[in-house]
């Protein structure tokens, strides 16, 4: 993961001006998950293009075709891994037996698709949203550069602050009253995570971006039985990315006007133009 992160940052540095979302934040989680799944590195950029088309803004027909191409890609990969398994996630899925029955190709392909989307989308937006927060709060970036031990708590604050997954939904199993309104059994309930993460009865100065915040009981990665399966991976990727930028003392400045995603599902920057400059030798 460190090697992948270094490579992505090197490429962005070489370019000088780039879009932090597409050129850095999107590539780290995508390349990492590709590597974990056993996608050959020669295909990473192909999958990067397809996922950008499938899940980015744009023509719905292009999105659908790109999605079908992703499914087609994993159909071939899972067949190849079933015939010749190695040490990766797709091989594990392709050879898995559950209750005596092997997973169907459809199960495997849908799992791959889910891993690719789940493994990339929120981490990309959180990494970019966190960078934007640091650009808007340079004192916090300077404090992190001075005290790298703050990185784990800074990542928690980035997760709370960005709250990239806007909501999760559940069906109530019993009636309950919460702060007045009554919810009946069978009602659909929506939890708005950015709102929970700014709850003034839980967080002191919730609208302050504070990398030293402790405790930081945010719900950005969900809670309970469906707590994010990729939480360890996401946290590691965010730590590695900021560490890479900080320990090489790379100077990062805004290089244009960022735009935000228009979505009810995810929340954060869509475009974050930056200029990267290597530290003087
Ligand atoms: C900053 C990055 C991430 C954020 C903010 C995030 C957020 C969330 C949230 C809020 C949930 C709970 C959904 C619910 O309760 O209905 C969730 C579940 C999940 N996440 Fe993440 N996620 C991130 C990264 C990842 C990564 C890297 C992966 C996979 C590699 C992943 C895979 C999953 C899966 C499979 C679930 C479903 C777990 C279940 O239903 O039991 N996520 N995530």
py3Dmol code that shows the C-alpha trace and the ligand (Angstrom):
import py3Dmol

protein = """\
ATOM      1  CA  UNK A   1       0.000   0.000   0.000  1.00  0.00           C
ATOM      2  CA  UNK A   2       2.912   2.299   0.784  1.00  0.00           C
ATOM      3  CA  UNK A   3       4.424   1.566  -2.608  1.00  0.00           C
ATOM      4  CA  UNK A   4       1.131   2.292  -4.401  1.00  0.00           C
ATOM      5  CA  UNK A   5       0.703   5.554  -2.496  1.00  0.00           C
ATOM      6  CA  UNK A   6       4.265   6.640  -3.284  1.00  0.00           C
ATOM      7  CA  UNK A   7       3.761   5.935  -6.981  1.00  0.00           C
ATOM      8  CA  UNK A   8       0.533   7.944  -7.126  1.00  0.00           C
ATOM      9  CA  UNK A   9       2.105  10.904  -5.292  1.00  0.00           C
ATOM     10  CA  UNK A  10       5.222  10.756  -7.529  1.00  0.00           C
ATOM     11  CA  UNK A  11       3.039  10.908 -10.659  1.00  0.00           C
ATOM     12  CA  UNK A  12       1.062  13.868  -9.286  1.00  0.00           C
ATOM     13  CA  UNK A  13       4.284  15.674  -8.304  1.00  0.00           C
ATOM     14  CA  UNK A  14       5.644  15.225 -11.797  1.00  0.00           C
ATOM     15  CA  UNK A  15       2.476  16.776 -13.211  1.00  0.00           C
ATOM     16  CA  UNK A  16       2.676  19.720 -10.756  1.00  0.00           C
ATOM     17  CA  UNK A  17      -0.917  20.879 -11.149  1.00  0.00           C
ATOM     18  CA  UNK A  18      -3.559  18.213 -10.835  1.00  0.00           C
ATOM     19  CA  UNK A  19      -7.022  17.333  -9.588  1.00  0.00           C
ATOM     20  CA  UNK A  20      -6.494  15.901  -6.096  1.00  0.00           C
ATOM     21  CA  UNK A  21      -9.727  13.884  -6.436  1.00  0.00           C
ATOM     22  CA  UNK A  22      -9.057  12.111  -9.742  1.00  0.00           C
ATOM     23  CA  UNK A  23      -5.263  12.057  -9.768  1.00  0.00           C
ATOM     24  CA  UNK A  24      -4.512  11.180  -6.148  1.00  0.00           C
ATOM     25  CA  UNK A  25      -7.474  10.395  -3.871  1.00  0.00           C
ATOM     26  CA  UNK A  26      -9.211   8.128  -6.391  1.00  0.00           C
ATOM     27  CA  UNK A  27      -6.127   6.230  -7.465  1.00  0.00           C
ATOM     28  CA  UNK A  28      -4.762   5.119  -4.090  1.00  0.00           C
ATOM     29  CA  UNK A  29      -7.854   3.100  -2.995  1.00  0.00           C
ATOM     30  CA  UNK A  30      -8.523   1.820  -6.515  1.00  0.00           C
ATOM     31  CA  UNK A  31      -4.984   0.522  -7.052  1.00  0.00           C
ATOM     32  CA  UNK A  32      -4.883  -0.943  -3.528  1.00  0.00           C
ATOM     33  CA  UNK A  33      -8.159  -2.827  -3.930  1.00  0.00           C
ATOM     34  CA  UNK A  34      -7.097  -3.990  -7.433  1.00  0.00           C
ATOM     35  CA  UNK A  35      -3.919  -5.356  -5.943  1.00  0.00           C
ATOM     36  CA  UNK A  36      -5.782  -7.108  -3.122  1.00  0.00           C
ATOM     37  CA  UNK A  37      -8.208  -8.613  -5.610  1.00  0.00           C
ATOM     38  CA  UNK A  38      -5.411  -9.910  -7.842  1.00  0.00           C
ATOM     39  CA  UNK A  39      -6.023  -7.592 -10.819  1.00  0.00           C
ATOM     40  CA  UNK A  40      -2.732  -7.419 -12.784  1.00  0.00           C
ATOM     41  CA  UNK A  41      -1.160  -3.961 -12.504  1.00  0.00           C
ATOM     42  CA  UNK A  42      -1.273  -3.583 -16.312  1.00  0.00           C
ATOM     43  CA  UNK A  43      -5.098  -3.440 -15.999  1.00  0.00           C
ATOM     44  CA  UNK A  44      -5.321  -0.935 -13.107  1.00  0.00           C
ATOM     45  CA  UNK A  45      -5.629   2.111 -15.366  1.00  0.00           C
ATOM     46  CA  UNK A  46      -8.235   0.361 -17.498  1.00  0.00           C
ATOM     47  CA  UNK A  47     -10.350  -0.308 -14.379  1.00  0.00           C
ATOM     48  CA  UNK A  48      -9.693   3.234 -13.180  1.00  0.00           C
ATOM     49  CA  UNK A  49     -11.162   4.581 -16.433  1.00  0.00           C
ATOM     50  CA  UNK A  50     -14.155   2.233 -16.253  1.00  0.00           C
ATOM     51  CA  UNK A  51     -14.973   3.046 -12.614  1.00  0.00           C
ATOM     52  CA  UNK A  52     -14.617   6.797 -13.304  1.00  0.00           C
ATOM     53  CA  UNK A  53     -17.110   6.420 -16.171  1.00  0.00           C
ATOM     54  CA  UNK A  54     -19.446   4.104 -14.266  1.00  0.00           C
ATOM     55  CA  UNK A  55     -19.681   6.132 -11.079  1.00  0.00           C
ATOM     56  CA  UNK A  56     -18.774   9.662 -12.157  1.00  0.00           C
ATOM     57  CA  UNK A  57     -21.149  12.330 -13.418  1.00  0.00           C
ATOM     58  CA  UNK A  58     -22.005  11.933 -17.074  1.00  0.00           C
ATOM     59  CA  UNK A  59     -24.133  10.316 -19.697  1.00  0.00           C
ATOM     60  CA  UNK A  60     -26.250   7.475 -18.157  1.00  0.00           C
ATOM     61  CA  UNK A  61     -25.677   5.235 -21.183  1.00  0.00           C
ATOM     62  CA  UNK A  62     -21.889   5.565 -20.886  1.00  0.00           C
ATOM     63  CA  UNK A  63     -22.235   4.805 -17.167  1.00  0.00           C
ATOM     64  CA  UNK A  64     -24.256   1.659 -17.860  1.00  0.00           C
ATOM     65  CA  UNK A  65     -21.863   0.371 -20.535  1.00  0.00           C
ATOM     66  CA  UNK A  66     -18.869   1.030 -18.288  1.00  0.00           C
ATOM     67  CA  UNK A  67     -20.585  -0.901 -15.492  1.00  0.00           C
ATOM     68  CA  UNK A  68     -21.247  -3.815 -17.841  1.00  0.00           C
ATOM     69  CA  UNK A  69     -17.581  -3.725 -18.909  1.00  0.00           C
ATOM     70  CA  UNK A  70     -16.555  -3.949 -15.231  1.00  0.00           C
ATOM     71  CA  UNK A  71     -18.808  -6.996 -14.763  1.00  0.00           C
ATOM     72  CA  UNK A  72     -17.398  -8.518 -17.964  1.00  0.00           C
ATOM     73  CA  UNK A  73     -13.855  -7.901 -16.752  1.00  0.00           C
ATOM     74  CA  UNK A  74     -14.517  -9.755 -13.483  1.00  0.00           C
ATOM     75  CA  UNK A  75     -16.334 -12.557 -15.282  1.00  0.00           C
ATOM     76  CA  UNK A  76     -13.110 -13.302 -17.137  1.00  0.00           C
ATOM     77  CA  UNK A  77     -10.877 -12.732 -14.110  1.00  0.00           C
ATOM     78  CA  UNK A  78     -12.877 -15.053 -11.846  1.00  0.00           C
ATOM     79  CA  UNK A  79     -12.775 -17.818 -14.490  1.00  0.00           C
ATOM     80  CA  UNK A  80      -8.996 -17.383 -14.815  1.00  0.00           C
ATOM     81  CA  UNK A  81      -8.541 -17.437 -11.014  1.00  0.00           C
ATOM     82  CA  UNK A  82     -10.805 -20.478 -10.611  1.00  0.00           C
ATOM     83  CA  UNK A  83      -8.597 -22.339 -13.093  1.00  0.00           C
ATOM     84  CA  UNK A  84      -5.361 -21.057 -11.625  1.00  0.00           C
ATOM     85  CA  UNK A  85      -5.873 -19.667  -8.070  1.00  0.00           C
ATOM     86  CA  UNK A  86      -3.260 -17.559  -6.308  1.00  0.00           C
ATOM     87  CA  UNK A  87      -2.998 -15.468  -3.147  1.00  0.00           C
ATOM     88  CA  UNK A  88      -5.703 -12.844  -3.732  1.00  0.00           C
ATOM     89  CA  UNK A  89      -9.361 -12.045  -2.989  1.00  0.00           C
ATOM     90  CA  UNK A  90     -10.793 -13.059  -6.366  1.00  0.00           C
ATOM     91  CA  UNK A  91      -9.063 -16.447  -6.092  1.00  0.00           C
ATOM     92  CA  UNK A  92     -10.592 -16.903  -2.627  1.00  0.00           C
ATOM     93  CA  UNK A  93     -14.072 -16.057  -3.965  1.00  0.00           C
ATOM     94  CA  UNK A  94     -13.605 -18.196  -7.086  1.00  0.00           C
ATOM     95  CA  UNK A  95     -12.702 -21.260  -5.030  1.00  0.00           C
ATOM     96  CA  UNK A  96     -14.977 -20.631  -2.016  1.00  0.00           C
ATOM     97  CA  UNK A  97     -17.435 -23.291  -0.916  1.00  0.00           C
ATOM     98  CA  UNK A  98     -20.312 -22.183   1.352  1.00  0.00           C
ATOM     99  CA  UNK A  99     -22.383 -24.925   3.032  1.00  0.00           C
ATOM    100  CA  UNK A 100     -20.939 -27.411   0.565  1.00  0.00           C
ATOM    101  CA  UNK A 101     -21.881 -25.293  -2.476  1.00  0.00           C
ATOM    102  CA  UNK A 102     -19.380 -23.247  -4.531  1.00  0.00           C
ATOM    103  CA  UNK A 103     -20.273 -19.579  -5.074  1.00  0.00           C
ATOM    104  CA  UNK A 104     -21.944 -18.994  -8.446  1.00  0.00           C
ATOM    105  CA  UNK A 105     -20.119 -16.845 -11.032  1.00  0.00           C
ATOM    106  CA  UNK A 106     -22.883 -14.241 -10.482  1.00  0.00           C
ATOM    107  CA  UNK A 107     -22.190 -14.152  -6.711  1.00  0.00           C
ATOM    108  CA  UNK A 108     -18.497 -13.725  -7.374  1.00  0.00           C
ATOM    109  CA  UNK A 109     -18.916 -10.989  -9.972  1.00  0.00           C
ATOM    110  CA  UNK A 110     -21.336  -9.015  -7.765  1.00  0.00           C
ATOM    111  CA  UNK A 111     -18.943  -9.342  -4.814  1.00  0.00           C
ATOM    112  CA  UNK A 112     -16.087  -8.044  -6.980  1.00  0.00           C
ATOM    113  CA  UNK A 113     -18.219  -5.130  -8.180  1.00  0.00           C
ATOM    114  CA  UNK A 114     -19.189  -4.333  -4.587  1.00  0.00           C
ATOM    115  CA  UNK A 115     -15.582  -4.460  -3.395  1.00  0.00           C
ATOM    116  CA  UNK A 116     -14.494  -2.174  -6.204  1.00  0.00           C
ATOM    117  CA  UNK A 117     -17.204   0.411  -5.488  1.00  0.00           C
ATOM    118  CA  UNK A 118     -17.241   0.054  -1.691  1.00  0.00           C
ATOM    119  CA  UNK A 119     -13.471  -0.024  -1.602  1.00  0.00           C
ATOM    120  CA  UNK A 120     -12.964   3.137  -3.601  1.00  0.00           C
ATOM    121  CA  UNK A 121     -15.793   5.641  -3.567  1.00  0.00           C
ATOM    122  CA  UNK A 122     -15.974   6.750   0.074  1.00  0.00           C
ATOM    123  CA  UNK A 123     -12.226   6.600   0.620  1.00  0.00           C
ATOM    124  CA  UNK A 124     -11.634   8.781  -2.458  1.00  0.00           C
ATOM    125  CA  UNK A 125     -14.080  11.418  -1.240  1.00  0.00           C
ATOM    126  CA  UNK A 126     -12.868  11.274   2.386  1.00  0.00           C
ATOM    127  CA  UNK A 127      -9.207  11.620   1.323  1.00  0.00           C
ATOM    128  CA  UNK A 128     -10.016  14.596  -0.910  1.00  0.00           C
ATOM    129  CA  UNK A 129     -12.460  16.145   1.582  1.00  0.00           C
ATOM    130  CA  UNK A 130      -9.802  15.790   4.275  1.00  0.00           C
ATOM    131  CA  UNK A 131      -7.215  17.504   2.058  1.00  0.00           C
ATOM    132  CA  UNK A 132      -9.650  20.350   1.415  1.00  0.00           C
ATOM    133  CA  UNK A 133     -10.211  20.659   5.176  1.00  0.00           C
ATOM    134  CA  UNK A 134      -6.439  20.882   5.698  1.00  0.00           C
ATOM    135  CA  UNK A 135      -6.130  23.504   2.940  1.00  0.00           C
ATOM    136  CA  UNK A 136      -8.857  25.508   4.667  1.00  0.00           C
ATOM    137  CA  UNK A 137      -7.217  24.982   8.090  1.00  0.00           C
ATOM    138  CA  UNK A 138      -3.456  25.293   7.391  1.00  0.00           C
ATOM    139  CA  UNK A 139      -2.709  25.459  11.132  1.00  0.00           C
ATOM    140  CA  UNK A 140      -3.990  21.858  11.448  1.00  0.00           C
ATOM    141  CA  UNK A 141      -1.776  20.667   8.571  1.00  0.00           C
ATOM    142  CA  UNK A 142       1.216  22.443  10.122  1.00  0.00           C
ATOM    143  CA  UNK A 143       0.457  20.819  13.509  1.00  0.00           C
ATOM    144  CA  UNK A 144       0.312  17.394  11.869  1.00  0.00           C
ATOM    145  CA  UNK A 145       3.600  17.999  10.056  1.00  0.00           C
ATOM    146  CA  UNK A 146       5.180  18.890  13.402  1.00  0.00           C
ATOM    147  CA  UNK A 147       3.602  16.012  15.339  1.00  0.00           C
ATOM    148  CA  UNK A 148       3.172  12.956  13.070  1.00  0.00           C
ATOM    149  CA  UNK A 149       1.919  10.957  16.078  1.00  0.00           C
ATOM    150  CA  UNK A 150      -1.332  12.885  15.665  1.00  0.00           C
ATOM    151  CA  UNK A 151      -2.002  11.094  12.363  1.00  0.00           C
ATOM    152  CA  UNK A 152      -4.444   8.468  13.744  1.00  0.00           C
ATOM    153  CA  UNK A 153      -6.550  11.074  15.549  1.00  0.00           C
ATOM    154  CA  UNK A 154      -6.307  13.397  12.503  1.00  0.00           C
ATOM    155  CA  UNK A 155      -7.737  10.594  10.332  1.00  0.00           C
ATOM    156  CA  UNK A 156     -10.638  10.153  12.771  1.00  0.00           C
ATOM    157  CA  UNK A 157     -11.326  13.884  12.558  1.00  0.00           C
ATOM    158  CA  UNK A 158     -11.166  13.732   8.748  1.00  0.00           C
ATOM    159  CA  UNK A 159     -13.722  10.905   8.829  1.00  0.00           C
ATOM    160  CA  UNK A 160     -16.010  12.855  11.168  1.00  0.00           C
ATOM    161  CA  UNK A 161     -15.571  16.145   9.328  1.00  0.00           C
ATOM    162  CA  UNK A 162     -16.083  14.765   5.826  1.00  0.00           C
ATOM    163  CA  UNK A 163     -18.883  12.259   6.694  1.00  0.00           C
ATOM    164  CA  UNK A 164     -18.803  11.107   3.088  1.00  0.00           C
ATOM    165  CA  UNK A 165     -21.558   8.498   3.444  1.00  0.00           C
ATOM    166  CA  UNK A 166     -24.570  10.746   3.969  1.00  0.00           C
ATOM    167  CA  UNK A 167     -27.023   8.237   5.378  1.00  0.00           C
ATOM    168  CA  UNK A 168     -27.850   4.671   6.258  1.00  0.00           C
ATOM    169  CA  UNK A 169     -31.303   3.158   6.413  1.00  0.00           C
ATOM    170  CA  UNK A 170     -32.977   0.612   8.659  1.00  0.00           C
ATOM    171  CA  UNK A 171     -36.445  -0.801   9.288  1.00  0.00           C
ATOM    172  CA  UNK A 172     -37.645  -0.385  12.901  1.00  0.00           C
ATOM    173  CA  UNK A 173     -38.336  -3.765  14.556  1.00  0.00           C
ATOM    174  CA  UNK A 174     -40.261  -2.290  17.502  1.00  0.00           C
ATOM    175  CA  UNK A 175     -42.035   0.974  18.315  1.00  0.00           C
ATOM    176  CA  UNK A 176     -39.945   3.677  19.968  1.00  0.00           C
ATOM    177  CA  UNK A 177     -40.116   7.393  20.732  1.00  0.00           C
ATOM    178  CA  UNK A 178     -36.979   9.447  20.057  1.00  0.00           C
ATOM    179  CA  UNK A 179     -36.900  13.080  21.246  1.00  0.00           C
ATOM    180  CA  UNK A 180     -40.643  13.396  20.572  1.00  0.00           C
ATOM    181  CA  UNK A 181     -41.481  11.713  17.268  1.00  0.00           C
ATOM    182  CA  UNK A 182     -42.763   8.143  17.480  1.00  0.00           C
ATOM    183  CA  UNK A 183     -41.431   5.445  15.170  1.00  0.00           C
ATOM    184  CA  UNK A 184     -43.622   2.374  14.627  1.00  0.00           C
ATOM    185  CA  UNK A 185     -42.412  -1.183  13.985  1.00  0.00           C
ATOM    186  CA  UNK A 186     -41.941  -1.580  10.226  1.00  0.00           C
ATOM    187  CA  UNK A 187     -41.216   2.126   9.630  1.00  0.00           C
ATOM    188  CA  UNK A 188     -38.232   2.931   7.415  1.00  0.00           C
ATOM    189  CA  UNK A 189     -35.726   5.061   9.306  1.00  0.00           C
ATOM    190  CA  UNK A 190     -32.921   7.158   7.846  1.00  0.00           C
ATOM    191  CA  UNK A 191     -29.846   8.113   9.887  1.00  0.00           C
ATOM    192  CA  UNK A 192     -28.129  11.232   8.559  1.00  0.00           C
ATOM    193  CA  UNK A 193     -24.481  10.657   9.413  1.00  0.00           C
ATOM    194  CA  UNK A 194     -23.137  14.204   8.802  1.00  0.00           C
ATOM    195  CA  UNK A 195     -25.792  15.462  11.197  1.00  0.00           C
ATOM    196  CA  UNK A 196     -24.937  12.837  13.849  1.00  0.00           C
ATOM    197  CA  UNK A 197     -21.271  13.760  13.445  1.00  0.00           C
ATOM    198  CA  UNK A 198     -22.047  17.403  14.264  1.00  0.00           C
ATOM    199  CA  UNK A 199     -24.247  16.539  17.265  1.00  0.00           C
ATOM    200  CA  UNK A 200     -23.504  19.273  19.803  1.00  0.00           C
ATOM    201  CA  UNK A 201     -24.608  17.002  22.662  1.00  0.00           C
ATOM    202  CA  UNK A 202     -21.777  14.588  21.743  1.00  0.00           C
ATOM    203  CA  UNK A 203     -19.025  16.803  20.294  1.00  0.00           C
ATOM    204  CA  UNK A 204     -17.546  19.951  21.806  1.00  0.00           C
ATOM    205  CA  UNK A 205     -17.393  22.679  19.123  1.00  0.00           C
ATOM    206  CA  UNK A 206     -18.648  20.284  16.427  1.00  0.00           C
ATOM    207  CA  UNK A 207     -18.087  22.825  13.646  1.00  0.00           C
ATOM    208  CA  UNK A 208     -14.405  23.071  14.460  1.00  0.00           C
ATOM    209  CA  UNK A 209     -11.924  20.904  12.523  1.00  0.00           C
ATOM    210  CA  UNK A 210      -9.647  19.702  15.313  1.00  0.00           C
ATOM    211  CA  UNK A 211      -7.124  16.912  14.657  1.00  0.00           C
ATOM    212  CA  UNK A 212      -6.577  16.550  18.417  1.00  0.00           C
ATOM    213  CA  UNK A 213     -10.269  15.853  19.119  1.00  0.00           C
ATOM    214  CA  UNK A 214     -10.645  13.282  21.883  1.00  0.00           C
ATOM    215  CA  UNK A 215     -12.925  11.426  22.322  1.00  0.00           C
ATOM    216  CA  UNK A 216     -14.155  11.332  18.743  1.00  0.00           C
ATOM    217  CA  UNK A 217     -17.086   8.906  18.667  1.00  0.00           C
ATOM    218  CA  UNK A 218     -18.125   9.668  15.098  1.00  0.00           C
ATOM    219  CA  UNK A 219     -20.438   7.462  13.037  1.00  0.00           C
ATOM    220  CA  UNK A 220     -18.802   8.066   9.643  1.00  0.00           C
ATOM    221  CA  UNK A 221     -18.181   4.323   9.227  1.00  0.00           C
ATOM    222  CA  UNK A 222     -21.601   3.295  10.497  1.00  0.00           C
ATOM    223  CA  UNK A 223     -22.302   1.313  13.657  1.00  0.00           C
ATOM    224  CA  UNK A 224     -23.597  -2.038  14.880  1.00  0.00           C
ATOM    225  CA  UNK A 225     -23.849  -5.146  12.758  1.00  0.00           C
ATOM    226  CA  UNK A 226     -23.203  -3.400   9.459  1.00  0.00           C
ATOM    227  CA  UNK A 227     -20.211  -1.381  10.654  1.00  0.00           C
ATOM    228  CA  UNK A 228     -17.978  -0.727   7.631  1.00  0.00           C
ATOM    229  CA  UNK A 229     -16.183  -3.881   6.558  1.00  0.00           C
ATOM    230  CA  UNK A 230     -13.401  -1.786   5.022  1.00  0.00           C
ATOM    231  CA  UNK A 231     -12.808   0.493   8.021  1.00  0.00           C
ATOM    232  CA  UNK A 232      -9.289  -0.777   8.746  1.00  0.00           C
ATOM    233  CA  UNK A 233      -8.334  -0.474   5.080  1.00  0.00           C
ATOM    234  CA  UNK A 234      -9.852   2.999   4.701  1.00  0.00           C
ATOM    235  CA  UNK A 235      -8.110   4.291   7.823  1.00  0.00           C
ATOM    236  CA  UNK A 236      -4.768   2.814   6.689  1.00  0.00           C
ATOM    237  CA  UNK A 237      -5.103   4.393   3.229  1.00  0.00           C
ATOM    238  CA  UNK A 238      -5.888   7.829   4.655  1.00  0.00           C
ATOM    239  CA  UNK A 239      -2.956   7.582   7.075  1.00  0.00           C
ATOM    240  CA  UNK A 240      -0.554   6.471   4.332  1.00  0.00           C
ATOM    241  CA  UNK A 241      -1.610   9.185   1.915  1.00  0.00           C
ATOM    242  CA  UNK A 242      -1.284  12.093   4.366  1.00  0.00           C
ATOM    243  CA  UNK A 243       1.937  10.580   5.733  1.00  0.00           C
ATOM    244  CA  UNK A 244       3.400  10.433   2.214  1.00  0.00           C
ATOM    245  CA  UNK A 245       2.605  14.098   1.583  1.00  0.00           C
ATOM    246  CA  UNK A 246       3.781  15.235   5.016  1.00  0.00           C
ATOM    247  CA  UNK A 247       6.996  13.314   5.482  1.00  0.00           C
ATOM    248  CA  UNK A 248       8.241  14.446   2.050  1.00  0.00           C
ATOM    249  CA  UNK A 249       7.265  18.032   2.991  1.00  0.00           C
ATOM    250  CA  UNK A 250       5.334  18.410  -0.262  1.00  0.00           C
ATOM    251  CA  UNK A 251       3.788  21.848  -0.556  1.00  0.00           C
ATOM    252  CA  UNK A 252       0.116  21.738  -1.546  1.00  0.00           C
ATOM    253  CA  UNK A 253      -1.829  24.797  -2.627  1.00  0.00           C
ATOM    254  CA  UNK A 254      -5.270  25.333  -4.095  1.00  0.00           C
ATOM    255  CA  UNK A 255      -5.003  25.949  -7.828  1.00  0.00           C
ATOM    256  CA  UNK A 256      -8.572  26.881  -8.752  1.00  0.00           C
ATOM    257  CA  UNK A 257     -12.070  26.559  -7.389  1.00  0.00           C
ATOM    258  CA  UNK A 258     -13.129  23.181  -5.996  1.00  0.00           C
ATOM    259  CA  UNK A 259     -16.581  21.846  -6.819  1.00  0.00           C
ATOM    260  CA  UNK A 260     -18.755  19.567  -4.704  1.00  0.00           C
ATOM    261  CA  UNK A 261     -20.571  16.392  -5.686  1.00  0.00           C
ATOM    262  CA  UNK A 262     -24.304  16.698  -6.283  1.00  0.00           C
ATOM    263  CA  UNK A 263     -25.560  13.552  -4.615  1.00  0.00           C
ATOM    264  CA  UNK A 264     -27.846  12.431  -1.838  1.00  0.00           C
ATOM    265  CA  UNK A 265     -25.691   9.332  -1.213  1.00  0.00           C
ATOM    266  CA  UNK A 266     -22.173  10.719  -0.912  1.00  0.00           C
ATOM    267  CA  UNK A 267     -20.891  14.069   0.223  1.00  0.00           C
ATOM    268  CA  UNK A 268     -17.617  15.845  -0.606  1.00  0.00           C
ATOM    269  CA  UNK A 269     -15.451  17.327  -3.340  1.00  0.00           C
ATOM    270  CA  UNK A 270     -15.880  16.273  -6.952  1.00  0.00           C
ATOM    271  CA  UNK A 271     -12.992  18.365  -8.211  1.00  0.00           C
ATOM    272  CA  UNK A 272     -10.109  19.733  -6.162  1.00  0.00           C
ATOM    273  CA  UNK A 273      -7.491  21.532  -8.268  1.00  0.00           C
ATOM    274  CA  UNK A 274      -4.134  21.709  -6.473  1.00  0.00           C
ATOM    275  CA  UNK A 275      -0.519  22.518  -7.191  1.00  0.00           C
ATOM    276  CA  UNK A 276       2.087  20.201  -5.667  1.00  0.00           C
ATOM    277  CA  UNK A 277       5.677  21.302  -5.171  1.00  0.00           C
ATOM    278  CA  UNK A 278       8.484  19.092  -3.934  1.00  0.00           C
ATOM    279  CA  UNK A 279      10.460  20.327  -0.927  1.00  0.00           C
ATOM    280  CA  UNK A 280      13.754  21.983  -1.869  1.00  0.00           C
ATOM    281  CA  UNK A 281      16.586  19.414  -1.641  1.00  0.00           C
TER     282      UNK A 281
END
"""
ligand_1 = """\
43
LIG
C -13.695 6.558 4.240
C -14.095 5.444 3.681
C -15.383 4.737 3.996
C -16.539 5.216 4.564
C -16.842 6.620 5.039
C -17.463 4.094 4.638
C -18.725 4.163 5.199
C -19.519 3.056 5.439
C -20.762 3.070 6.193
C -21.399 4.313 6.808
C -21.239 1.812 6.218
C -22.500 1.328 6.952
C -23.645 1.070 5.999
C -24.891 0.661 6.738
O -24.875 0.524 7.967
O -25.913 0.494 6.078
C -20.317 0.983 5.471
C -20.474 -0.374 5.247
C -19.662 -1.104 4.397
N -18.455 -0.712 3.855
Fe -17.618 1.087 4.043
N -16.848 2.987 4.097
C -15.586 3.324 3.698
C -14.619 2.497 3.128
C -14.843 1.189 2.751
C -13.883 0.318 2.113
C -12.447 0.693 1.799
C -14.522 -0.883 1.867
C -14.045 -2.159 1.226
C -12.858 -2.437 0.869
C -15.860 -0.773 2.400
C -16.801 -1.767 2.369
C -17.981 -1.747 3.081
C -18.906 -2.863 3.132
C -18.758 -4.186 2.401
C -19.963 -2.474 3.964
C -21.209 -3.269 4.337
C -21.007 -3.964 5.682
C -22.250 -4.712 6.111
O -23.349 -4.439 5.604
O -22.127 -5.577 6.991
N -16.014 0.494 2.923
N -19.261 1.756 5.026
"""
view = py3Dmol.view(width=600, height=400)
view.addModel(protein, "pdb")
view.setStyle({"model": 0}, {"cartoon": {"style": "trace"}})
view.addModel(ligand_1, "xyz")
view.setStyle({"model": 1}, {"stick": {}})
view.zoomTo()
view.show()
